[in-house]
């Protein structure tokens, strides 16, 4: 899922948190001049820059693009600055929990000494008042705001609803859409990435089918061998029983057979046994 947002309002011409004024020309120039490849504005909590990557004051994303549009505020036309951001997962989660829902821009009125304004940073905060207090408290600690903090202007915070490009339909609808995109007959219209996903899924299913087929064949072979063993055992059992029966009917070799009687001869000779 992409964390690239739609354009949303981040500042309006007028008073800043340090009581300076964001001029209309600054908004125009910031929108015209912003180029991420020249100088990419990052997203910070309360305008503070942490040193360590796991700090609570690490960067929470990048500003991708900026544009200016007129808006109506209390019946008065004012020029507003809109930004498109690429947020980190932490910022997305923070926004879902309704934390740091305001934005405040950091704008350099004389960027690189060229006499025109440039968007150099974007902060998320909980309320406009806290930004003003912290800016005054840390005014002597320039490192907390960056080396150009004293010349940069910080706008009054705007309440922001960050709507992400792939998140507007909700989680369930998004899952349905992704499934449809993957298996729809119109998949060719979804681009090379969707085609690649379909090909990968097809390949995995083929591998599963092949593995299952091999296992089925191996099982059939084992079943056949088991049946053959059963038959061999049955034959051996029959032969054993026949041999045992034959052995039981054999005469005892140690038994002396009584001689046959020849009858009385009429003589007085004694018959000796």
Secondary structure, 3 states (H helix, E strand, C coil): CCCEECCEEEEECEEECCCCEECHHHHHHHHHHCCCCCCCCEEEECCECCCCCCCCCCCCEEEEEEEEEEEEECCEEEEEEEEEEEECHHHHHHHHCCCCCEEEEEEECCHHHCCCCEEEEEEEECCHHHHHHHHHHCCCCHHHCCCCCCCEEEECCEECCCCECCCCCHHHHHHHHHHHHHHCCCHHHHCHHHHHHHHHHHHHHHHHHHHHHHHHHHHHHHHHHHHHHHHHHHHHHHHHHHHHHHHHCCCCCCCCCCCCCCCCCCCCCCCCC
